[in-house]
């Protein structure tokens, strides 16, 4: 959103990117008639006389004309203390929070040309026009599928090869398929659940459904775990941005200091590293890496004690340097500017697919299921007991349950929602399998060398890896303020009843959030561990428990609850709990 949108706030739903207000005389006349129709039906008003016969005839014509179907209403910017002097209109904090939330959500959809409406229950009453016109969505099935795919694609993609390595090759492929089916089913249950309580003219979110069936604790649970997922994303982003910034500067430093003992000449086929400390059978200090000339063994990394490495350290200094870049951005009252870069997420995923495909084409496939004793480090296991590491990652990778309703709400053909949701999940699963299986199968070093961030398996001198890091760094720098904004909006509204109580409140909250991010970047910079715990923790509630509980309560309410249905959905809830508990059982991995 630009500064222009701050002067007039379009009433739109979460997935809209654009909304336009007609300025032609005919449209202004139509709105005038509608306003008078509203007054005629809602009661007499001295300022609005009854409609004439001609106006009534014009109104019916407008209702039949598609070009005059209800458009998003546009009115002056709302703040917590604003009022309309002429009409003495006061906006409560719930309206303020809803408007700002939808202003942010409206940027998530890459579609252009949608005609979407803000839900009626958050529109101030003075903007209701009781006309016999049914709004129609403009979002096609292709846009809906792409929106779901684009929303689910995230940092989990970088950890997918590592997750396969933690579960075993065959087992990992099976887990990705099974988790995709399970999460698709519970996401489908979320999509259907809103119909249990939705009334005409009212659009609800999943938290409203939880409140209806489970009371306040259900609503608070849905909101809390949504915030937890956002906080987990913040931490992962800070760790990754520290990593990308560190390696980007190292690459640039290598260009200016080609003879340095810790740099090498940039190459399109740079060194492939065993980035995670892998203790093979040769000695505890042996580290594998693959140069352009073949596989090498060394006794650890070179000692780097010069001034540059003392100042520029990935864990000790770089996470703090990020404060200079990001802290001013997260304190903005509105993150409008950063919503313009949403398309970068799609481009980054496509680049990673091309990047992995190119690397595998250079490596070839290395799948040795029965190696000789001398090559036992290169064994590709089919099953490993640390498989919960992958299920935890997938819980976050397939997580869209908190926003699926809004993405599907503006479907042009709502009867296709189930089909489109299934296709979107299929595309997401195929993307994860492509990156995970291709990288794992082609990786030429022992599979235990695969890092939880696949880019860590490439040296500073790799040009293609450098391009991926700098691109992802810029993309995450634009997304991070949006995530912080969403946490701030929900937290401040829940605690203070105001989305922006004061700059002091905002700064204190942001200091706490960024301090948590820095602590993880310094002491636990393993994104695989962070993602799997965040995914398993949030998944217990939003993916497994709440959708199944609400569905069983609905069946009970209708008198259709049977023991097989109880057993099936209780087992799904059990899998969610087991997934979370399993993350603690694999800490040694």
N, C-alpha and C positions, 0 to 999 in steps of 0.2 A: 504494500500500500504506500502510496506517495503522500506527501504533505497535503495534497488536495483532499484525500480521503479523510483527513483529520477534521476538515470543515463540514463534511457531510458523511454520515455513517450509513452505508447501505445495509438494509435488513436482509441478511442472506444466511444460508446454512453453511455447514462446516466445509463442504467440498467445493464451494463456488470460488472462482478466482476473480471473475468480473461481474459487475451488475451495472446496468445503465439505466438512466432515467430520461425518458423522452422529454425533449424541450419544445417540441412543436406546438403550435397553437391548438391543434386538434386534441393532443394528449392533455394539455392543460385544461381545455374545456371538459374533456372526459372526467378528469379528476374533480373538477368543480361540480359536475353533476353527481358524481359518486358521493362526494362529501355531503351534498344536499340530500341525497338518498339516505345516507347514514343518519342524518338528523331527522329525516321524516320518519324513519323506522324506529329510531331510538328515543324519540320524544321531541316536543316542540322546542324551538329555539328562536329567540328574537332576531338573531343574526342570520338564520337560515329559513326563508319562507318555503312553503310547500312547493313540490315540483309541478311545473306546468305540463300540459299534455305533450307538447313538443319535446320537452326534456325527458319525459318518461319514454317516449318513442325512441329518442336518441340513445337512452340508456340500454334499451333492449337490443338495439342495433349493435352497440358496443359489446354487449355480452355475447352476441353471435359471431363477432369478428375476432378471429384468432389474433390479429395484430394488436388488439386492445385487451387481451387477457391480462389478468392481474400481474403487474410488474412489481419488483421490489420497491418498497416505499423508502424514500430518502429524507432524512431530517437532520437537523443540526447536531453537531457533535455533543455527546453526553459525557459529563464528568460527574463525580460524586456530589458536587455542590451546585450543579447547573440548574437553571430554571428558565422557563419561558415567561418573560415578564407579562406579555400581553394576555396569556391564558393562565398565568400562575400555576404552571405545571411543574411538579417536583418529581424527579426520577429517583426511585429507591435503589439501594445498592445491588439488589438482585438483578435489576434491569441493567445497571451499569456493568456488572460482572459478565452477564450473558452477552451483551453487545460486544464487549472487548474480546471475550472468548471466541465468538463467531467471526470477528474481524481477523483473528489469527487463523482459525481453522479454514477460513475461506481461501487461504493461499495453498492449502495442501493438494488441491486437485489440479493436475496439469492441463485440464480441459480449458478450452477457450470458447465461449459462446453459450455457456449454461445460463439458464434463466431460473435462478434458485431463490427461495424465500426463507427469511428468518422464521423459525417456528412461531405459531400464533401466540403461544403462551408467554413469550418474552417480548411481544410487541406492545407498547403502551396503548391503552384502550382508545385514545383519541385517534389512532391510526387504523382502526377497524372499519372496513367497508363491507357491510353485509350484502354482497352481490351474489347472484346465482351463477358464479363463474368458478370453475374448478381449475386451479393452477396445474400445469403439466410440466414435468421435468424435461430437460433437454439433453441429459447425459446418456449417451449411447452405451451399449453393452461393452464395446471395445474400450471406451474411456473408463467405465467402471472397473473392468478387469485390470487395466493398466494402473489405475489409482490404487487398487488393493496391492498389486505387485510392488509398485513403487514405494508404498508405505511400509511394507514388510521388509524390503531390502535394506539392510543396515550393516552395522559393524560385525554382526554374526557371520557374515559372508567371509570375512578375513580369517575366522577361526574354524571354518568348516573342515579343512584338511587336517588340522590338529585334532578335531573331534573324532574324525575317522581313525586317526592313529591311536586315540585313547580307547576306542571300542573294538578295534579289529576291523579289517576290510569288509568282510562279508556281513558281520554283525552290524557295522555302521550303516551300510546301505539299507539293510532291513529296518533299522531304527528310524532312519530318515523317512522311509515310506510309512511306517506305523504311526510315528508322531504327526506326520502330515495328515493322515486320515483322522486321528483322534482330535487334533486341533480344528480340523475342518468341521467335524461333527459338532463340537462344542460351540464353534463360531456360528454354525447354522442354528443351534439352539438359542444363542443370543439374538440372532436376527429374527427368529420367530417369537421370542419372548415378549417383545414390545407389543405385539398384537393381542396379548392376553389382557391388557388393561387400556390400550389406546382408545380414546374417544374421538369423535368427529371434531376436526379443527384443532387437535392437540398433538404435538410431536414430542415423544419422550426419549430419554436416553436409558441405557441399561441400569444406571444407578437408580432411576425412578422405578424401574421394575423391581429391583432389589428391595427398595423401600416399601413397595406395595406388598410383597410377599414375605419379607423377612423383617420388616420394621426398620428402625433407625440404624441398628447395627449392620444390617445388610447394605444400606446406602453408604454408611461410613466405611465399611469394608471395601466396597467397590472404589470409592474415592481414594482411600489410603493406599491401596495396592496400585492404583494408577499413578499416584505420586511417587511411590517406590520405584516403579518402572522408569519414570522420568529421571529420578535421582540416579539410578543405575546407569542410564544413558549418559548423564552428565559426567559421571566418574570415568566411564569408558572413553568418552570423547577427550577428556583432559589427558588421560594416559596416552591415547593415540596421538593427540596433537603434540604432546611432549616428545614422543618418539619421532614423529614426522619432522618436527622443527629441528630436532637434534641431527637427524640424518641429512636433512636438506642443507643445513649450515656446514656439516662435515663435507658434503659433496662440493659445495662452493669453495670451501677452504682448500680442498684438494686441487681445485683448478688453479688457485693462486699460489699453492705450495706443492708443486708436483714432486719434489724431491723429499718431502717429509716422510719420516719413518712410519707414519701411520696412515698414509694415503697412497693411492695408486691411480694410474691414469684412467679416466672414464672410459667405459666400454659398453657397447650394446649387449654384450654377453659377459657381464662381470662375474665376480666370484660368487659361487653358491656356498652358503655357510651352514654349519650345524649351529644355529644361533642359540638354541637352548643347550645348556651344559649337559652333554650326553656322555655318560660314563660307560664306555665299552669294555670289552674283555681284555684290552691290551694294558691299559693303566688308567687310573682315576683321573689323570690329567690330560688324557688324549682327546684332541678335538679334530673332527673331520671337517674338511672343506674341499670344495671342488673348484679348481681354477680352470682357466681356459685350456690348460694342457692335460687335465685329468685329475683323478682323485689323489689327494695328498693327506698325510697325517702330520700333525704338529703337536707340540707339547704345550698347548695353550696359546692364548693370544699374546701379542707383543705387549710389553710394558710401555705404557704411555704416561709419562710424568711431566711433559712439557707444560708451559703456561696455558696453551690453548685448551688442553684436556682438563686442566684444573679449573678453568673458568667455564668451560662448556661440557658439562657432565649430564648425561641423560636423566639421572635420578637425583643428583644433588643440587643442580642449578637450573636446568632448563624448565622444570615445572614452575619455578618462581619467576622466570623471565616471562612466562605466558601471562602472568598477572598484568604486566604492563600493557599487553595487547588486548586482553579480554575484559578486565575489570571495568574500564570505562564503558564498554559496550553493553554489559549486562545491567547497568544502572539507568539506561534509557527508559523513559516512561512508556514508550511504545516502540516495539521492535519492527516497525513498518518496513524500514529499508531492507532488512535481511530477508524478508519474505520473497524478494525478487529473484533469489538465487536457488529456488527449489529445484529447477531443472538440473542443477549440478549433481544431485543425487543419482539421477538416472544415468547421466553421462559417466559418472565414476564407476557404476556397476558395469556398464558396457565396456569401459576401458579395462577393468579387471578381468573380464571374460577374455578379451583380446590378449591381454598381457599373459594370463595363465596359458592360453592356447599356444601362444608363440613360444613360451619357455618349454612347454612339453614337446613341441615340435623339434626343439633343439636337443632336448634330453633323450627323447624316446621313452618307452615304457620300461619300468624296472619293478616287476612284480615277481619276486622269488619266493614261492611257497614251500620249497624244500631245498634250501641251500646246503652246501657241504659244511662240515664243522668249522672250517677256517673262515667261512663267511656267515656265521650264524647271526651276526649283528644286522645282516641285511634280510633276515627272515620277515615275511609279511604275514602276521598272525591273522586268523579269521575271527577270533574272539578274544577279548580281554576283560577282566573283571572290573576295569575302570570305565566301563561303558556309560555309567551315569553322568560322566562329564559331558558326553555328547547329548544325552537327553536334556540336561540342564540348558545347554546352549540352544537346542532346538525349541525349548519352551519359549525362549525370547525371540528366536528366529521366526517362529510361526505365530507370534502374538499380534493380533489386530482386534481383539475382542472389545477393547474400550472405544473403538471408533468405527467399527464395521457398520453400525446402524446409520451413521451419518453419511458414510460413503455411498451406501446403497439407497438412501432415502430419496435421492433425486434421479433415480433411474428412470429413463424414458418409458421403459416397459417393465414395471415392477414384477410382473409374473416371471421374468427371467432372472430374478435375483439369485435363486438357489443355483441355477445353472452357472451364472457368471461367477459366483463365489467359488464354486467347485473348480471352474477353469482357472481362476486366479491362483488358487492353492496349488493346482497342478503345475502352473508356470513357476511358482515360487519353489516348489520342490525340485523341479527340473533344473532351475538355476543353481540351487544349493548342490545338487548332485554333480552338475557339470564342473563347478569350481572345486568341490571337495574331491571327487573321484579322479578328475584329470590331474590335479596337482599331486595328490597322494600317489597315484599310479606312476607318474612320470618322475617324481623326486628321486634323484640318483644316489643320495646318501641314505644311511639307515633311517627308517621311518620315524624313529624316536627323535630324530633331529628336527622334525617339522615343528616350527614355532607356532604359538597360539595366534600370532599375527604373521601371516604368510610372507609379508614383505620383509620381516626380520631374517629370512633365509637368503637375502641378497645383500651383497656388500655395498659400501658407500659409493663405490665407483660404477655401479650399474645404472646406466642412463635411463632405461625403461622403468626401473624401480624408483629412481629419483623423480621421474615425471609423475608416477602414481602417487608418491608421497606428497609432493608439492600441490598436486591437484586436490587430494583428499584433505590436506591441511587447510586449504582455502575454503573448501566446501564445509568442513566441520567448524571453521571459524564463523561462518555465517549461520549455521544451524544452532550452535551453542547458545547464543543469546535468546533464541526462540524457545529452547527447552527451559532455560532459566526463567523466562517470562511466564511460561505456563505454570511452573511450580509457584512462582511468586503470586500469580493471579489467584490460584486456587487456595494457597495457604493464607494469604492476606485476607481474602474474602471470608474464609472460614473462621479466622481468629479475630479480625478487627472489623469485619463487615464492610471493608473498603479495599478496593484492589490496589490503591496507591495511597496509604495513610499519610506518608510523608517520605521525603528523600532519606531521612535518618533510618526509618524502619526498613526501607528497601536496601540500604547499604549494609545494615547489620545482618539481614537475611542473606544477602549475597556473600558477605564475608564468611559466614558460617558454611554456606554451600561450597564455596571455592576452597576453604580450608579443608573440608572433607575430601575434595578432589585431589588436592595437593598431597594429603597424607597417603592416599592410595598410590599416587604417581611416584612417591618417594619410597614407600615401604612395601607396596604390593602392586607393581606395575604389570601384572599378568592379566591381560584382558580376558583370556579364556576363563580364568577363575572368577573374575568379576561377573562376566556375562552368565556363566552357568548358575551362580548363586542367585543373581538377580532374576533370571528367567524362572528358576525353580521356585523361588519365594513368591513372586507375583503369580506364577502359574497355578499354585495351589488354590488360590482364591478365584481369579478371574478366568482361568482357562478350564479348570477341572471342577471345582466345588460349586460355585455360584450358578453357572448355567444348568448343571445337573440337578441341584437342589430345587431351583425354581421350576424346572420342567416336572419334577416329581410332585411338587406342591400343586401345580396346575392340573396334573392328572388326577390327583387326589380330590381336588376341588370339583372336577367333572365326574368323579366316580369311576375313572378308568385306570386307576393305579393297580398294577398287578405285581406279583412277586418276581417274575422274570424282569420286569422293568426296574424294579427296586434293585435286583441283583446286578444288572448290567451297569446302571448309573452309579451304584455304590462302588463297584469295581473301578470305574473311571476315576472317582474321587480318591480311591485308595492308591491308584497309580500316581496321581498328583502328589499325594503325601509321601509316597515311597520315593518319588523323584527328588523331592526336597531333602529327605533324610539321606538319600544316597550320595548327595553332594558332600556330606561330612565323612562318609565312609571312604571316600577316594581322595582325601586331602593330601595323602602322601604322593599322589600322582600329579 
